[in-house]
Amino acid sequence: MRRCFAARDLLVASTVSFVLPGLLAGSEEGQSGFTIRSDVRLVLLDVSVKDREGGFVSGLAKENFTVFENGRSQRITVFANDDLPVTVGILVDESFSMKPKRSDVLSAAQTFIEASNPRDELFVLNFNDKVTRGLPGRILFSDDIPQLRSALHRGTPEGRTALFDAVVAGLSQLELGRRDKKALVVISDGGDNASEHTRREMLDMLERSIATVYTIGLYDADDPDRDPGILRELAKISGGEAYFPESSLGLTPVCRRIAKDIRARYTIGYIPQAENGTSSLRRIRIRVSAPGHLRLIARTRTSYRYDEVAGRK
């Protein structure tokens, strides 16, 4: 039976950033049972690999990957290609303009939940002028499908769109999750016109997060608030993907594809080198090659913010 996770049951880290204060041990041999050691810093990447036709490529080994940070090759110390459980947040735009599309949005989001790993822990945030939690009471995460379905339906389509606030709230809640891998799925039909947080504050938080963000934009041609650029930027920074279906009828196959992408991703980690300075933005690139594949495309986050102060022992 699926379980719900109450707030009192969670192990909350005092500091969570993209460069984690721990090492997922044992994975050099491809093990999926990770343990945490607190004496080593680690950059943990969530990597999707596709072929020329856009199909997911599974079964690759650590030797097929080369990771570059600021142009320098890194030694891979963590590798796994299993369908590992994930902490996932579903952010649903409940602004007034979403009302005609709401039924299709909720149906597609439910499809995503049903196609996810049964061991995933999920939560729902509904947002319009403000951000509200879909799960009841003190329950932060759930893997119970009927409960998550109810969480999706708790919103009311009204008001404007606080997209930045929703992403900040989603990233914050992901930090409380017990799964090493984190993801957000954001469904919205417009840009931001109601947030207290700024675009820069939201992006700074994303650069310090391990989350992979998938965005789905549903735009009317005459919508003055539409901003597909921010949805593309969220996906690009984090290594996710941005989708723009022609209508709400295209939402369900998109959500099914996102669920498959999350379950097919590789986990790759390396230990970064310290540099002078308190903080720096570091660029990441991954190259992947394998016999029998003419051209493989690896997608992961493009950068992260290294905090030198947080890295001192």
ChimeraX attribute file (.defattr): number of C-alpha atoms within 10 A of each C-alpha:
attribute: neighborCount
match mode: 1-to-1
recipient: residues
	/A:1	5
	/A:2	11
	/A:3	12
	/A:4	17
	/A:5	18
	/A:6	13
	/A:7	15
	/A:8	10
	/A:9	11
	/A:10	13
	/A:11	10
	/A:12	13
	/A:13	11
	/A:14	7
	/A:15	9
	/A:16	17
	/A:17	20
	/A:18	22
	/A:19	22
	/A:20	22
	/A:21	21
	/A:22	16
	/A:23	23
	/A:24	23
	/A:25	17
	/A:26	17
	/A:27	20
	/A:28	15
	/A:29	12
	/A:30	16
	/A:31	14
	/A:32	17
	/A:33	11
	/A:34	15
	/A:35	11
	/A:36	14
	/A:37	12
	/A:38	11
	/A:39	10
	/A:40	15
	/A:41	22
	/A:42	20
	/A:43	22
	/A:44	22
	/A:45	27
	/A:46	22
	/A:47	21
	/A:48	21
	/A:49	20
	/A:50	16
	/A:51	14
	/A:52	11
	/A:53	8
	/A:54	10
	/A:55	11
	/A:56	16
	/A:57	16
	/A:58	14
	/A:59	8
	/A:60	15
	/A:61	13
	/A:62	19
	/A:63	11
	/A:64	11
	/A:65	17
	/A:66	15
	/A:67	20
	/A:68	15
	/A:69	18
	/A:70	13
	/A:71	11
	/A:72	11
	/A:73	13
	/A:74	16
	/A:75	13
	/A:76	17
	/A:77	20
	/A:78	25
	/A:79	26
	/A:80	23
	/A:81	21
	/A:82	16
	/A:83	15
	/A:84	20
	/A:85	19
	/A:86	23
	/A:87	24
	/A:88	30
	/A:89	26
	/A:90	23
	/A:91	28
	/A:92	29
	/A:93	31
	/A:94	29
	/A:95	24
	/A:96	16
	/A:97	21
	/A:98	24
	/A:99	14
	/A:100	11
	/A:101	15
	/A:102	20
	/A:103	12
	/A:104	16
	/A:105	25
	/A:106	18
	/A:107	15
	/A:108	21
	/A:109	25
	/A:110	20
	/A:111	19
	/A:112	22
	/A:113	22
	/A:114	16
	/A:115	16
	/A:116	22
	/A:117	17
	/A:118	15
	/A:119	15
	/A:120	21
	/A:121	26
	/A:122	26
	/A:123	26
	/A:124	28
	/A:125	25
	/A:126	24
	/A:127	28
	/A:128	28
	/A:129	22
	/A:130	18
	/A:131	25
	/A:132	16
	/A:133	20
	/A:134	25
	/A:135	22
	/A:136	13
	/A:137	9
	/A:138	10
	/A:139	16
	/A:140	24
	/A:141	28
	/A:142	23
	/A:143	22
	/A:144	19
	/A:145	16
	/A:146	11
	/A:147	15
	/A:148	24
	/A:149	20
	/A:150	15
	/A:151	18
	/A:152	24
	/A:153	15
	/A:154	17
	/A:155	20
	/A:156	16
	/A:157	17
	/A:158	16
	/A:159	16
	/A:160	23
	/A:161	28
	/A:162	24
	/A:163	33
	/A:164	24
	/A:165	24
	/A:166	26
	/A:167	26
	/A:168	21
	/A:169	18
	/A:170	25
	/A:171	25
	/A:172	15
	/A:173	17
	/A:174	28
	/A:175	21
	/A:176	18
	/A:177	25
	/A:178	20
	/A:179	16
	/A:180	17
	/A:181	21
	/A:182	24
	/A:183	23
	/A:184	25
	/A:185	27
	/A:186	24
	/A:187	25
	/A:188	27
	/A:189	24
	/A:190	26
	/A:191	22
	/A:192	21
	/A:193	15
	/A:194	16
	/A:195	18
	/A:196	12
	/A:197	15
	/A:198	14
	/A:199	15
	/A:200	10
	/A:201	12
	/A:202	19
	/A:203	19
	/A:204	14
	/A:205	16
	/A:206	25
	/A:207	22
	/A:208	21
	/A:209	22
	/A:210	27
	/A:211	29
	/A:212	27
	/A:213	28
	/A:214	25
	/A:215	24
	/A:216	23
	/A:217	24
	/A:218	23
	/A:219	23
	/A:220	14
	/A:221	7
	/A:222	7
	/A:223	12
	/A:224	10
	/A:225	15
	/A:226	19
	/A:227	16
	/A:228	20
	/A:229	10
	/A:230	19
	/A:231	24
	/A:232	20
	/A:233	17
	/A:234	24
	/A:235	24
	/A:236	20
	/A:237	20
	/A:238	28
	/A:239	24
	/A:240	27
	/A:241	22
	/A:242	24
	/A:243	20
	/A:244	18
	/A:245	16
	/A:246	12
	/A:247	13
	/A:248	18
	/A:249	13
	/A:250	16
	/A:251	26
	/A:252	20
	/A:253	14
	/A:254	20
	/A:255	25
	/A:256	19
	/A:257	14
	/A:258	22
	/A:259	19
	/A:260	17
	/A:261	19
	/A:262	25
	/A:263	19
	/A:264	20
	/A:265	24
	/A:266	25
	/A:267	23
	/A:268	22
	/A:269	23
	/A:270	20
	/A:271	19
	/A:272	16
	/A:273	9
	/A:274	11
	/A:275	11
	/A:276	7
	/A:277	10
	/A:278	11
	/A:279	13
	/A:280	13
	/A:281	13
	/A:282	15
	/A:283	15
	/A:284	18
	/A:285	18
	/A:286	18
	/A:287	13
	/A:288	17
	/A:289	16
	/A:290	13
	/A:291	6
	/A:292	6
	/A:293	11
	/A:294	9
	/A:295	13
	/A:296	19
	/A:297	16
	/A:298	20
	/A:299	21
	/A:300	24
	/A:301	24
	/A:302	17
	/A:303	21
	/A:304	24
	/A:305	19
	/A:306	24
	/A:307	19
	/A:308	14
	/A:309	10
	/A:310	16
	/A:311	15
	/A:312	9
	/A:313	9
